[in-house]
Amino acid sequence: MSDPRRGERGVVLALVLVIGLLLTTAVVAFSRRQMVDTHVAHNRDAAAQADALARGGVQLGTFLLVADA
């Protein structure tokens, strides 16, 4: 005789595996999103610094040209 609960155990196992796969996928997606956000923040900081340096260079050049006149 076969155990009638054997089929139920197989369904539960499949369900647990699917839930585990979904949770793993969610964690990987969240981790990747955090890495992308970190890179975006770093790039924005670098762009702001480059902009400030460029504006400072223009101001210095203007000052030096006016001082020579």
NORWO-V491470 format. One record per residue. RES is the residue in one letter. PHI is phi in whole degrees, -180 to 180 (NA if undefined). OMEGA is omega in whole degrees, 0 to 359 (none if undefined). Layout:
res phi omega
RES PHI OMEGA
RES PHI OMEGA
This chain:
res phi omega
M NA 178
S -94 180
D -78 182
P -67 180
R -86 182
R -62 178
G -65 178
E -66 179
R -64 178
G -67 178
V -68 179
V -64 178
L -61 179
A -62 179
L -64 179
V -64 179
L -65 179
V -66 179
I -64 177
G -61 178
L -65 179
L -65 179
L -66 178
T -63 178
T -62 179
A -64 180
V -65 180
V -64 179
A -64 179
F -64 180
S -63 179
R -64 179
R -62 179
Q -65 178
M -65 180
V -64 179
D -62 178
T -64 179
H -66 179
V -63 180
A -63 179
H -63 180
N -65 177
R -65 177
D -63 180
A -64 179
A -67 178
A -65 179
Q -66 179
A -64 178
D -64 179
A -64 178
L -65 180
A -65 179
R -64 177
G -64 178
G -64 178
V -65 179
Q -64 178
L -64 178
G -62 178
T -62 180
F -61 181
L -67 178
L -69 180
V -71 181
A -67 180
D -76 185
A -76 none
